[in-house]
Amino acid sequence: MNMWRYFDITHREHVLCNPMSIVKFEQLIDLLRLEREARVLDIATGKGEFILRLAERYAVSGVGIDLSSYCIADAREKTAQRLPDGQVEFLEMEGADYKPERPHSFALSSCLGASWIFDGYRGTLKALSRMTTPDGWIVAGEPYWRQKPAADYLTALNVERSQFGTHQENMQTGEELGLSLVYTLVSNLDDWDRYEGLQWYAADKWARRNADDPDVQEVLAKVHESKKEYLQWGRDTLGWAIYVFRKQG
């Protein structure tokens, strides 16, 4: 089935499409303290919650980009309801293809949980840096290994051990690129359990209401496998953090 439809079905109960609590997310927004009318960029914006909250708090303008037509539709609907006069634009496109009118023009550039767009975490930080003003913010959400992953878990995820770093390695990567790490927000097990559990809940709810949909069995099978992987390995092995860097002037 279409990957973006599956994501839409399993994330219908989520405000944030990553394992970060709303409380911690609001802490991040409090800390950024953007100037009024600053420009912000959010690659892989999902439902657009990050950029919308920034606009509501600081009256900034900006661009949110996502490849999912479902996410972009959600983001535009929320914008019409919450910021009818705002200057936030959502584009349905591949994030790596986006080219700003001017380089180094955004006061904040972010990518939360989609570093594959730029061939990995290091590539993501480099790409965001090229679009960010001197002294601007670079905000990246990335998994990290909490412990050495089991070989069977790597096989189930279809990833290599080298695809993710440790928490310390993720912090060091930014500093190796000349960025200054100023803060991290780290998801705990409650955050992860909510993120994963809401997917199980949303899939069950959708399947009960759409029993005749041709994708029902595939959705339930995928969710079952994901649940098994999370409970057997992922809960103890894979972490998640948002890394907040300041680009040097």
Sequence and secondary structure as in RCSB ss.txt:
>XXXX:A:sequence
MNMWRYFDITHREHVLCNPMSIVKFEQLIDLLRLEREARVLDIATGKGEFILRLAERYAVSGVGIDLSSYCIADA
REKTAQRLPDGQVEFLEMEGADYKPERPHSFALSSCLGASWIFDGYRGTLKALSRMTTPDGWIVAGEPYWRQKPA
ADYLTALNVERSQFGTHQENMQTGEELGLSLVYTLVSNLDDWDRYEGLQWYAADKWARRNADDPDVQEVLAKVHE
SKKEYLQWGRDTLGWAIYVFRKQG
>XXXX:A:secstr
  HHHHHHHHTTT SSSSS  HHHHHHHHHHH   TT EEEEET TTSHHHHHHHHHH  EEEEEES HHHHHHH
HHHHHHH TT  EEEEES GGG   SSTT EEEEEEES GGGGTSHHHHHHHHHHTEEEEEEEEEEEEEESS   
HHHHHHHT  GGGS BHHHHHHHHHHTTEEEEEEEE  HHHHHHHHHHHHHHHHHHHHH TT TTHHHHHHHHHH
HHHHIIIIIHHHEEEEEEEEEE  
